[in-house]
Amino acid sequence: MPESTAQQRTTAQQRTTVTSPAVPVRTQATAGQAIAGPDGYPRRWLMLPVILIAMFMAGFDIWAVNVAAPSLQHDLHVSDAALQLIVGGYAFMYASGMVTGGRLGDLFGYKRLFLIGVVTFALASLACGLAPSSGLLVAFRLVQGLTGAMMVPQVVALITASFPARERSRALGWYGATMGLGFVSGQILGGGLIQANILGLSWRAVFLVNVPVGILALIVGAVVVPAARGQRRPRLDPLGAIGVSGSVALALVPLTLGRDEGWPVWTWVALAAALPALAGTIAWERRLTRRGGEPLLNMALFRDRAFSAGLLVNFAALFFFGSFMFVLTLLLQSGLGLSPLHAGIVNLPLALTFIAMTLTGPKLAARLGPRSITVGATLATLGAVVLALTALHAGGHLTGWDTAPGTALIGLGQGLMVPSLMGAVLSHVRPEQAGAAAGVLTTTQQFAIASGVAVVGAVFYQVIGGTPSRASFVSGLTVVAWVDAAILVLAAALTFLLPRRAA
């Protein structure tokens, strides 16, 4: 399809029609214009906290289940592989459905998909909280990830549709703050819920708390969220969605299950098939583009160096962070014997430095441009090295607070690096491609978390062996910290592929 036609098609996708409960007249707007007139949707500031609940619930469940991991192993006798699926499988399914979830919002309406997502996410959380076995918990957790992928893409769409341009950055700032709040509360509130053992629920409370929150979001959202949808109905790309998800699954599933299963033949066959499957998917996406279709992956995006290099740095950063948090939680609770609440409190230096840097980092990023990402990766690398040396020196006498200097540096680095990466990846993307680019970016980040848990988690379990002890857990942390430091060095090197200044 000629480039001009492709741009017209994509631009048409971004035209939005909104019906406000308070303003029944339908008003159209192109990207960058307010939808319900120049002042935006009248109830937009009432709507914002309701839709941000979606971001909070989805983010909370990623990190709170990390804290709950040792309790799950104790109560349900969850195997190491099943635990990796419970933690990483959610991120995998969440990533698999993000782009398709966004397109379904364009097709059927953002409000409708948001409310359906809230209901199904709450029901999946209820099923997880009531799961009687590890197998069912894994299955329900995968479903929960898919329902999150239906719910979360509508949040950005509704913010973009409801807020005038002058207020949109402020609203998106609250979106970013909610992501950080989900991380902090997942570590601390999640530990508190498990420690309180309300009604004897233990780890189940981490999932069940989403049910009343979801009911409240559904009731209020039905009143204050506007009915918005894309003016043009996009076409779905089911083969692309299956191909991308299947290719990654062919790599992640054997890496997750292989050690426990004794590396049977099927694990090697799956690993060998992963790259050919991905190559076939990319070929299909290119063919669909040439035929004038709407591929899941907009291959034109990858011709921009800032976008492609930024995705690689994003993958490395989130691969590190997902794996690090998984291993740190197991060390603090299973290795050092800390309670879930105590483990959450020990994570405070990391959480507070992460939040502090996300609030103050934009000023540094404005001065240094993409090189602020290099600084962030360097700080995080230094933190991983400090943690490795601390664990190596302390050995079996390591305490939770001994990890604080290293984790605080990691929080500083990640807090500076991750938000800056968002702007670096999207800096050279044309406005009509912004939605597709954001979808690819979010999907990459979630796949990175799932991959980190699977790959580095396998290394960690290999080091601690079949009869884990306090000393073996510390040895596992030492090895993982060095592996993560190497990954962060690679991330820092990749930042030099980014343009020196954002466009």
C-alpha positions in Angstrom: 0.0 0.0 0.0 1.4 3.5 -0.8 2.8 5.3 2.2 0.3 8.2 1.8 -2.6 5.8 1.9 -1.2 4.0 4.9 -0.9 7.3 6.8 -4.5 8.2 5.9 -5.7 4.9 7.1 -3.8 5.1 10.4 -4.8 8.7 11.0 -8.5 7.8 10.5 -8.1 5.2 13.2 -7.2 8.0 15.6 -10.4 10.0 15.0 -12.6 9.5 18.0 -16.3 9.9 18.7 -17.5 10.4 22.3 -20.9 10.5 23.9 -20.8 12.2 27.3 -23.6 11.4 29.7 -23.8 15.1 30.5 -23.4 16.2 26.8 -25.5 14.0 24.6 -24.4 15.7 21.4 -21.7 13.6 19.5 -18.5 15.6 18.9 -15.7 14.4 16.7 -12.0 15.3 17.1 -8.8 14.4 15.5 -5.7 13.4 17.6 -4.6 16.3 19.8 -8.0 18.0 20.0 -10.4 17.8 22.9 -13.3 15.5 22.3 -16.2 16.9 24.1 -15.5 20.5 23.0 -12.4 22.6 23.7 -12.7 22.0 27.5 -12.8 18.2 27.2 -15.3 15.7 28.8 -17.0 17.5 31.7 -16.5 14.6 34.2 -13.0 13.8 33.2 -11.4 14.4 36.7 -14.1 12.2 38.3 -13.4 9.6 35.6 -9.6 9.6 36.1 -9.4 7.9 39.5 -11.9 5.3 38.4 -10.0 4.2 35.3 -6.7 4.4 37.1 -8.0 1.7 39.5 -7.5 -0.6 36.5 -3.8 0.3 36.3 -3.4 -0.1 40.1 -5.1 -3.5 40.2 -3.0 -4.9 37.2 0.3 -3.5 38.6 -0.5 -4.5 42.2 -1.0 -8.1 41.2 2.4 -8.4 39.4 4.4 -7.4 42.5 2.1 -8.6 45.3 2.2 -12.1 44.0 6.0 -11.9 44.2 5.6 -11.3 47.9 3.1 -14.1 48.2 5.4 -16.6 46.4 6.8 -18.4 49.5 3.4 -18.7 51.1 2.0 -20.2 47.9 4.8 -22.8 47.9 4.0 -23.7 51.6 0.2 -23.8 51.4 -0.4 -25.3 47.9 2.9 -27.2 47.6 3.6 -25.2 44.4 6.6 -26.5 42.4 9.4 -24.2 41.3 8.2 -24.3 37.7 4.5 -23.7 38.7 5.6 -20.7 40.8 7.4 -19.2 37.8 4.2 -19.7 35.7 2.1 -18.0 38.4 4.4 -15.0 38.5 5.7 -14.8 34.9 2.7 -16.4 33.2 0.5 -13.4 34.2 2.9 -11.0 32.6 3.1 -13.2 29.5 -0.6 -13.4 28.9 -1.0 -9.7 29.8 1.6 -8.8 27.1 0.0 -11.2 24.6 -3.3 -9.5 24.6 -2.4 -5.8 25.0 -2.4 -4.8 21.3 -5.5 -6.9 20.5 -7.2 -5.5 23.6 -6.5 -1.9 22.3 -8.0 -2.8 19.0 -11.1 -4.3 20.5 -11.6 -1.0 22.4 -11.5 0.8 19.0 -13.9 -1.7 17.6 -16.5 -2.0 20.4 -16.0 1.1 22.5 -13.5 2.0 25.2 -16.1 2.2 28.0 -17.6 -1.1 27.1 -14.3 -2.9 27.0 -13.1 -1.2 30.2 -16.2 -2.3 32.1 -16.0 -5.8 30.7 -12.3 -5.9 31.6 -13.0 -4.8 35.2 -15.7 -7.5 35.6 -13.7 -10.3 34.2 -10.5 -9.2 36.0 -12.4 -9.3 39.3 -13.9 -12.7 38.5 -10.5 -14.1 37.6 -9.0 -12.6 40.8 -11.9 -14.4 42.7 -11.0 -17.6 41.0 -7.3 -17.2 41.9 -8.2 -16.5 45.5 -10.4 -19.6 45.7 -8.1 -21.9 43.8 -7.8 -25.3 45.6 -4.6 -26.5 43.7 -1.5 -25.1 42.1 -2.6 -26.3 38.6 -5.9 -24.4 38.8 -4.1 -21.3 40.2 -1.8 -21.3 37.2 -4.8 -21.6 34.8 -6.7 -18.8 36.6 -3.6 -16.6 36.7 -3.2 -16.9 33.0 -6.8 -15.9 32.5 -6.3 -13.0 34.8 -3.5 -11.8 32.6 -5.7 -11.8 29.6 -8.5 -9.9 31.3 -5.9 -7.3 32.4 -4.9 -6.9 28.7 -8.6 -6.2 27.9 -8.9 -3.6 30.7 -5.7 -1.6 30.7 -5.4 -0.4 27.1 -8.7 1.4 27.5 -7.2 3.6 30.2 -4.8 5.5 27.9 -7.5 5.6 25.2 -10.0 7.2 27.6 -7.5 9.7 28.9 -6.6 10.7 25.3 -10.2 10.9 24.4 -11.5 12.8 27.4 -8.8 15.4 28.3 -8.0 18.5 26.2 -4.4 18.7 25.1 -3.4 21.2 27.8 -4.4 18.8 30.5 -3.4 15.5 28.9 0.2 15.4 30.1 -0.9 16.0 33.7 -3.5 13.1 33.4 -0.8 10.8 31.9 1.5 11.9 34.8 -1.1 10.4 37.2 -1.1 7.3 35.0 2.7 6.9 35.6 2.4 7.7 39.3 -0.2 4.9 39.6 2.2 2.4 38.0 4.7 3.4 40.7 2.1 3.1 43.4 1.2 -0.4 42.3 4.8 -1.4 42.7 5.2 0.1 46.2 1.9 -1.2 47.5 2.4 -4.6 45.9 5.5 -5.0 48.0 4.3 -3.5 51.3 0.5 -3.8 51.2 0.7 -7.2 49.7 3.0 -8.3 52.6 0.7 -6.7 55.1 -2.3 -8.5 53.8 -0.6 -11.9 54.0 0.9 -11.1 57.4 -2.5 -10.0 58.8 -4.0 -13.3 57.7 -7.5 -11.9 57.6 -10.1 -14.6 58.2 -7.3 -17.1 57.7 -7.0 -16.2 54.0 -3.2 -15.8 54.0 -2.0 -15.3 50.3 -5.6 -15.6 49.0 -6.3 -12.0 50.3 -3.8 -10.7 47.6 -6.2 -11.8 44.9 -9.6 -11.4 46.8 -8.9 -7.7 47.5 -9.5 -7.0 43.8 -13.1 -8.2 44.0 -14.5 -5.2 46.1 -12.3 -2.8 44.3 -13.6 -4.1 41.0 -17.2 -3.8 42.1 -16.7 -0.2 43.1 -14.9 0.6 39.8 -17.8 -1.0 37.9 -20.5 0.9 39.6 -18.8 4.3 39.5 -17.4 3.7 36.0 -20.8 3.0 34.6 -21.8 6.5 35.6 -18.7 8.7 35.0 -16.9 7.0 32.1 -17.9 8.4 28.7 -18.9 6.1 25.8 -16.0 6.6 23.4 -14.7 4.6 20.4 -12.6 5.1 17.3 -14.6 6.6 14.4 -13.3 3.8 12.1 -13.6 0.2 13.0 -10.2 -1.5 12.7 -9.6 -5.0 11.5 -8.1 -7.6 13.9 -5.0 -9.7 13.1 -5.6 -13.0 14.9 -2.8 -14.8 13.0 -0.3 -12.1 14.1 -1.5 -12.3 17.7 -1.2 -16.1 17.8 2.1 -16.0 16.0 3.8 -13.5 18.3 2.4 -15.1 21.5 3.2 -18.6 20.2 6.7 -17.8 19.3 7.5 -16.4 22.7 5.7 -19.3 24.4 7.8 -21.8 22.5 10.8 -20.3 24.2 9.5 -19.5 27.7 7.5 -22.6 28.5 10.5 -25.1 28.1 12.8 -22.7 29.9 10.3 -22.5 32.8 9.4 -26.2 32.9 12.5 -27.9 31.5 14.5 -28.2 34.8 11.7 -29.7 36.8 10.8 -32.1 33.9 14.4 -33.2 33.3 14.7 -31.5 29.9 12.7 -34.0 27.9 12.8 -34.0 24.0 9.7 -31.7 23.7 11.5 -28.9 25.5 14.4 -28.9 22.9 12.0 -29.2 20.0 10.0 -26.2 21.3 13.2 -24.1 21.8 14.3 -25.0 18.3 11.0 -24.0 16.8 10.8 -20.6 18.5 12.9 -18.7 16.0 11.4 -20.2 12.9 7.9 -19.5 14.3 8.9 -15.8 14.9 10.4 -15.5 11.4 7.2 -16.9 9.9 5.1 -14.4 11.9 7.2 -11.5 10.7 6.9 -12.7 7.1 3.1 -12.8 7.6 3.0 -9.3 9.1 5.0 -7.9 6.1 2.7 -9.7 3.6 -0.4 -8.3 5.4 1.1 -4.8 5.2 1.7 -5.1 1.5 -1.9 -6.2 0.9 -3.2 -3.1 2.7 -4.1 -4.9 5.9 -3.6 -3.9 9.5 -0.9 -6.0 11.0 -0.5 -6.5 14.7 3.1 -5.3 14.3 3.6 -2.2 12.3 6.9 -3.1 10.7 7.6 0.5 9.5 8.2 1.4 13.1 11.3 -0.8 13.3 13.0 1.2 10.6 13.5 4.1 13.1 16.7 3.6 15.1 15.4 5.3 18.2 12.4 3.0 18.3 14.3 -0.2 17.6 17.2 0.6 20.0 14.8 1.8 22.6 12.9 -1.4 22.5 16.1 -3.4 23.1 17.0 -1.2 26.1 13.5 -1.5 27.4 13.6 -5.3 27.1 17.0 -5.5 28.9 15.8 -3.1 31.7 12.5 -5.0 32.4 14.1 -8.4 31.9 16.5 -7.4 34.7 13.9 -5.9 37.0 11.3 -8.7 36.7 13.9 -11.4 37.4 15.6 -9.4 40.2 12.4 -8.8 42.2 11.4 -12.5 41.8 14.7 -13.7 43.2 14.9 -11.1 45.9 11.5 -12.0 47.3 12.5 -15.7 47.4 15.7 -14.9 49.2 14.1 -12.7 51.8 11.3 -15.0 52.7 12.4 -18.6 51.8 16.1 -18.1 52.3 16.3 -15.6 55.2 13.0 -16.6 56.9 11.5 -13.1 56.9 7.7 -12.7 57.2 5.9 -11.3 54.1 5.4 -7.9 55.9 9.1 -7.8 57.1 10.2 -8.6 53.5 8.0 -5.8 52.2 9.5 -3.3 54.7 13.1 -4.4 53.7 12.1 -3.5 50.2 11.4 0.1 51.3 14.8 1.5 50.3 14.3 0.2 46.7 10.7 1.4 46.6 11.3 4.9 48.0 14.3 5.6 45.8 12.4 4.3 42.8 9.5 6.7 43.5 11.7 9.6 44.3 13.6 9.3 41.1 10.4 9.0 39.0 9.4 12.3 40.5 12.7 14.2 40.2 14.2 12.3 37.2 12.4 14.3 34.5 14.5 17.4 35.2 17.7 15.4 34.8 16.3 13.7 31.7 15.4 17.2 30.2 19.0 18.3 30.7 20.8 15.1 29.6 18.3 13.7 27.0 18.7 10.0 26.3 22.0 9.9 28.2 20.0 10.0 31.4 19.1 6.4 30.5 22.8 5.6 30.4 23.2 7.1 33.9 20.2 5.1 35.2 21.5 1.9 33.8 24.9 2.6 35.3 23.4 3.3 38.7 21.4 0.0 38.6 24.6 -1.9 37.5 26.4 -0.4 40.4 23.6 -1.5 42.7 23.7 -5.1 41.3 27.5 -5.2 41.8 27.2 -3.9 45.4 24.5 -6.5 46.1 26.7 -9.3 44.7 29.8 -8.3 46.7 27.7 -7.9 49.9 26.2 -11.4 49.5 29.6 -12.9 48.7 31.2 -11.3 51.8 28.3 -12.1 54.2 27.6 -15.6 53.0 25.2 -17.4 55.2 25.1 -14.5 57.7 23.5 -12.1 55.2 20.5 -10.2 56.7 17.6 -8.5 54.9 18.9 -5.0 55.7 22.4 -5.9 54.3 20.7 -5.8 50.9 19.5 -2.2 51.3 22.5 -0.3 49.9 22.4 -2.3 46.7 18.6 -2.3 46.3 18.5 1.5 46.9 21.0 2.1 44.1 18.9 -0.2 41.9 15.8 1.8 42.7 17.5 5.0 41.8 18.7 3.6 38.5 15.4 2.0 37.5 13.4 5.1 38.6 15.5 7.2 36.3 15.8 4.8 33.4 12.4 3.3 32.9 10.3 6.5 32.6 12.9 8.1 30.4 12.8 5.1 28.1 9.2 5.7 27.3 10.0 9.1 25.8 13.2 7.8 24.1 11.3 5.0 22.3 8.5 7.3 21.1 10.5 10.4 20.4 10.8 10.0 16.6 7.5 8.2 16.1 5.0 10.1 13.8 1.8 11.1 15.6 -0.4 8.8 13.5 1.8 5.9 14.6 1.8 6.7 18.3 -0.9 4.2 19.3 0.7 1.3 17.6 4.1 2.2 18.9 2.9 2.5 22.5 1.2 -0.9 22.2 4.4 -2.6 20.9 6.4 -0.9 23.7 4.0 -2.1 26.5 4.0 -5.6 25.0 7.8 -5.7 24.9 8.0 -4.6 28.6 5.6 -7.3 29.8 7.3 -10.0 27.7 10.6 -8.9 29.2 9.3 -9.4 32.7 8.0 -12.9 31.9 11.3 -13.8 30.2 13.4 -12.6 33.1 11.4 -14.7 35.6 11.7 -17.8 33.4 15.4 -17.5 32.3 17.0 -16.0 35.4 14.6 -17.9 37.7 15.9 -21.2 36.1 19.5 -20.1 36.8 18.6 -19.3 40.4 16.9 -22.6 41.1 19.8 -24.5 39.5 22.2 -22.8 41.9 20.2 -23.4 45.1 19.8 -27.1 44.1 17.3 -29.6 45.4 18.0 -29.1 49.1 18.0 -25.3 49.5 19.5 -23.7 52.6 20.2 -20.2 53.8 23.7 -20.4 52.3 22.5 -21.8 49.0 19.9 -19.0 48.6 22.6 -16.4 49.2 24.8 -18.1 46.7 21.9 -18.0 44.2 21.5 -14.3 44.8 25.2 -13.8 44.2 25.1 -15.5 40.9 21.9 -13.8 39.8 23.3 -10.4 40.8 26.3 -10.9 38.6 24.1 -12.1 35.7 21.8 -9.1 36.2 24.8 -6.7 36.3 26.0 -8.1 32.9 22.5 -7.5 31.5 22.5 -3.9 32.7 26.0 -3.3 31.2 24.5 -4.5 27.9 21.5 -2.1 28.4 23.9 0.8 29.1 25.9 0.0 26.0 22.7 -0.1 23.9 21.7 3.4 25.0 24.5 4.8 22.8 22.4 3.6 19.8 19.8 6.2 20.8 19.9 9.6 19.2 21.7 12.1 21.4 18.7 14.3 21.8 15.0 13.4 21.7 13.1 14.9 18.8 
